[in-house]
Amino acid sequence: MAPGRSRIAAYPLLLALGALDATGYSVIVPVAPAIADATGAGPATIGLLVAAFPAGMVAGFGLAGSLVRRHGARPLLTASLALVALGALGFVLGDSLAVYFPARLLMGLGSGGIWIGVTFDTLERWPGQEYLCVSRIFAAYSVGGLIGPALGVFGGIHGPFLAYLALLVVAMPLVLFVAEPTTRREFAADRGSLRTRSFWVASAAILFAALALGVLEGVLPLHFAERLGQAQIAALYVGASLLVAVSATASGGAQPRPLVFAAVVLAVAGITLAGIAAQVPLWLVALALAAVGIGVGNTGSLGMLIEAVPVERIVTAMVVWSQVGIIGYLLGPLAGGIVAEGAGYALVGAVPAAAGILVVVLLHH
């Protein structure tokens, strides 16, 4: 296959895999109130369940970083999709938190492998265009955030995860037929990049964006359930995810530092308003602000990472940066759930605000 045709064949699939991976993040959003009703779990327990996914991802990133250097992206992606499918099956067949927690952890482990596989396959195929191409992968992940909440229309706990499992089964054979890169690009692991200040500023930025997303997806659906049904919550998050995707795409290639600063202002304002408000129109405004902030935050943090570390030596930096980000996605629902249960939803905005202050301080020193 000619190089141009190889790229055309591969890129749509990589974008689709990114969207499918993000669907696994967000399918829990409209289901969380149903799990709470069925199990009697409160906001803190549901936050912990949501956090099990990124906990698995942290481990998945580290394992996948080693595997992708030795075996390439295709075997890694195939195995990772299988792990996510097995975890989704736990929600289809299970009926208790004792099943849901390990199933969610397993989904996260596989998701970490998908992210590393998709990212390094993209870096390998498009040298010199890394920031633009990977920012579009981020946008594809945001589109996946549309699909996950939309699956909530199937109702209950089992239906949305069964629909997601069907999508995974369709995707697995497609990975086996994607065209291989025409030339191999060597990526080195360089721990020296972890000692640079610019790397940690980029890491703080992705931690903030992911933490804000974790609060948005892992805590606020329970607040919205006070006035909205499952299908309405799903529609609300479909719209928010669309804004994340649009803002991430539109900001691709822009100067990263101003993007990160704007992300802090918008996301903190949106999540704070969502927690304080009790009216649906204000929730719409709040989610729009938060979604745009998260979208530009994702893109800005990626741009700062690529500025900080030469791509040929980015393996260690990419793995650790991704782990830091997912720790943010873990801390968001965990800390947000504790705050919501102990002090009420009106104070959940304090969680991203604390992380945002750290980012702003680092940006200005």
N, C-alpha and C positions, 0 to 999 in steps of 0.2 A: 504494500500500500504506500502511495506517495506521502511525503511528509505533511502536505497541506490537508490531504484527505484524512490522515491519522489524527490531526488536531481537531478537525471538524467532528470526527466520530467520537473522540474522547471527551471533549469539553462538555457537551450536553449531558453526558452520563455523569461526569464529575459533579456538575451542578445539581443533577437529579439526586445523586447520592447524598450530597450535602443537605438538600431539602428533606430527604427521607430520614436522615440522621436527626435533624432538628424536630421532625415530627415526633420522634421518640421522646424528646425533651418535653414537648408541649402537650402531648396527648393526655397527660395527667391533669392538665388545668381544668377542663370541664368535669372531669371525673372525681376530683378531690372532694367536692361536697357530697357526692354519692357514697364515697368510701367512708367519709366521716359519719354519715347517717347509718350506714350498714354496720359499722364497727363501734360506734360511740366514741371515736377518736376526736380530740380537741385540736385547736390550731397548732399547738406545739408538736403533737404527734404527727399530724399531717405534714407540718413543715419538715419534720425528721424524715418522713417517707419520701418527700420530694428531694431532700438532701441526699438520700441514699444513691440516687442516680449520679450526681457529680462525684460522690465519694468513689464509686466504681470507675468513673472516668479518670480520676487522678491516677489510679493504678493502671488503667488501660493505656494512658499516654506513655508512661514509663516503659511498659512492656512493648508497646507498638513502636516506639522510637528505635529500639534495638532490632526488632523484627524487620522494619522497613529497610534498614541499611543492609541486612543480610539477604533478604528474600525478595524485596521489591514490594510494590503496592498491591498487586493483584491477589496474591495469597493472603495478605493481611486483610484486605477488604472482604474477601470471601468468608474467612473465619470470623471476622468481626460481625458481619451481617447475621451469621448463624447464631452467635451469642445473643445478639439483640432479639432475634426471633424466639429463642428459647426463653428469654426473660419475659417477652410479651405473652408467650403461651401460659406463663404462670398467672397472669391476670385474667386470662380467658378461662382457665380451669380452676383457679383458686378461689377461695371465699373468705379469707382471713388475713389479718396483718402478718401472721406468721409465714404466709406464702408471699404476700405482696412485697415485704421488705427484701428478701433475697432475690426475688424476681426483678425488682427495680435496680438492685445493686448489679445484677448480671447484665441488664440492659445498659447500664452506665459503662461497665467494663468493655462491652462491645462497641459502644459509641466512641470511646476514646480511641479505639483502633480505626474506626471509620474516619474520624477527623484527621489523624496523622496520615493515613493512607491517601485520602483525598488531597490534603495539603501538599504532601511531598510529590505526589504524581503531578500536581499543577506546577510546582516549582521546577520539576524536571523538564516538563514539556515546553515551558515558556520563559526561558532565561531572558533577563532584561525587562520583563513585564510583570515581575513578581507582585508588586504592590497592587497594580490594577487587577490582575487576574485573581489573586487571593481575596481582594476586597469584594470581587463579584461572587466568590465562593461564600463569603460572609453574607452577602445579600441572598444567596440561595438558601442559606441556613435560616434567614429571616422568613423566606417564603415557606419553608417547612413549618415555621411557627404559625402560618395560616392553616396548614393542613391538620395539625394536631388538634387545635380547638374545634375545627370543623367536624372532626370525627365524633365529637360529642353529640351530634344529632342522632347517632345510633342508640343513645340512651343507656343509662345504667353504667355498670363497671365493665362488664364483659364485652359488650358490643363495640365500643371504640377500640379496644385492644385487639379484638378479632379482625376488625377492618385494617388496623395497622399491620398485623401479622400477614394478612393477604398481600399488602404492598411489599413487604420484605421478601416474601416468597417469589413474587414477580421479579424483583430486582436482582436476586442472587445469580440467576443464569446470565443476565446481561453483563455482569462484571467479568465473566469468563470470556466474553467475546469482544471486549473493548480492545482497540488496536494498541499494541505496545509502542512506547516511545521509539523513534527511529535511532536515537543515540542516547546512551546512558550518561547521566550526570552524577558525579560523585559528590556526596555530602559528607562532611566531616563533623565529628563531635568535638567541640572546643569549649572546655569549661572556663577558659579565660574570659569569655564574653559575659559570664555571670558576675564578674567582679566589676563591671563598668556601671557607672551611675545611670547612663542612658538606658541600659537594659532594664533596670529596676523601675525607672520612671514609666517605661512602656508596660511593665508588668503591673504596676499600681493602676494604670489606666484601664487595662483589661479586667483587673479584679473589680474595679468600680462598676464597669459596664455589666459584667456578669452578675455581680451582687444585686444591682438594681433589677436585672431581669429575674433573678431568683425571688426577690420580694414581690415583684409584679405577678409572677406566675404561681408562686408557692404559697402566698399568704392572702393577697387581696381577693382571689376568687371566693373565699369564705365570707368576706365582707360583702361582696356583691350579691352573694346568695341570699342576703337578707331581703332583697327586693326583686331578684331576677331568678328565673329558672335555668336549668342546665343548658338548654338550647340558646337562651338569650346570653348567658355568659360566654358560650362558645362563639356567638356572633360578635360579641364585644372584643374578644381576643383575636378573632380573625382580622378585624379592622386594625387593631393595634399592631399585629404582626405585619400587615401590609405596609403600615407606616414605617416600621423598622426596616423592612426590605427596601422601600423607596429611598429613605434617608441614607441607608448604607450605600446603595448604588449611586445616588446623586453626589455623595461626598467622596467617592473613590478618586484618588489622585490628588486631593486637596492637601494643603499644609496640615500635618497631623496635630500639632499643638493647639491651634485655635479650635479644632474639632473637639479635642478632649475637654477643653475648658467649657465649650458650649454644652457638651454632653452632661457635665456635672450640674450646670445650672438647670437645664431642662428636665433631666431625670429626677433630681431631688424635688424640684417644684411639682412635677406631675405626681410622684408617689405620695408626697405630703398631702396634696390636695385630694387625692383619691382616698386616703385614710380618714381625712377630716370630714369629707362630704358624705351626705346620706341621700343625695338626689342623683338620679340617672344622668341628667344633662351635664352635671358637674363631673361625673365619672367619665363621660365621653371626652371632655376637655382634658381631664387629668391623664387619661391613658394616651391621648394624642401627644401631649408634652413629653411624657415618659418614653413613649415609643420612639419618637424622633431623637431624643437624647441618647437612648441605648443604641440606635442605629449608627449615629455619627461617632459615638464612643467606640464601638467595635472597629470601625474603619480607622479612626484616629490612632487607636492603640496599636493596630497592625502596622500602620505607617511608621510609627515611632520605633517599633521593633526592627523593621527592615532598614531604617536609617541607622540603627545602633549596631547591627551585626551583619557582616558580609554573608550573603546567601550560601556560599559554598561551605561556610562553617556554622550553619544555623541549626543543626540538628539538636544539640543540647539546649540552646537558647529557645528554640521553638517548643520543645517538650516542656521545659520548666515554665515558660511564659503561658503555655496552655494549661499547665497544672495550676498555676497561680490564678488564672482566670476561673477555672472550674472550682477552685476553693472559694472564690467569690460567689459562684452560683450555689455552692453548698451552704455558705454562711448566710446568704440572703434569706432563704426560707427558714433556716434554723433560728437565726437571731430575730427575724421578723415575726416568726410564730411565737417565740417566747415573749416578745414585746406586746404583740397583739393579745395574747392570753393574759398577761399580767397587768398591762396598762391600757389596753384598748387599741383599736385600729388607728385612732387619731395620732398616735405617736410612732407608727411604723416608719414614717419618713425620716426619723432620727437615724435609722440604720444606714441607708445610703448617704445621708448627710455626713456621718462620721467618716465614711470612706472617701467621700468627695472632698472633704477638708484636707485629708492627707494628699490627695492628688493635686489639688491647687497649690499646696505648700511646696510639693516637689517640682511642679512646673515653674515656680517662680524663684527657685534657688539653684 
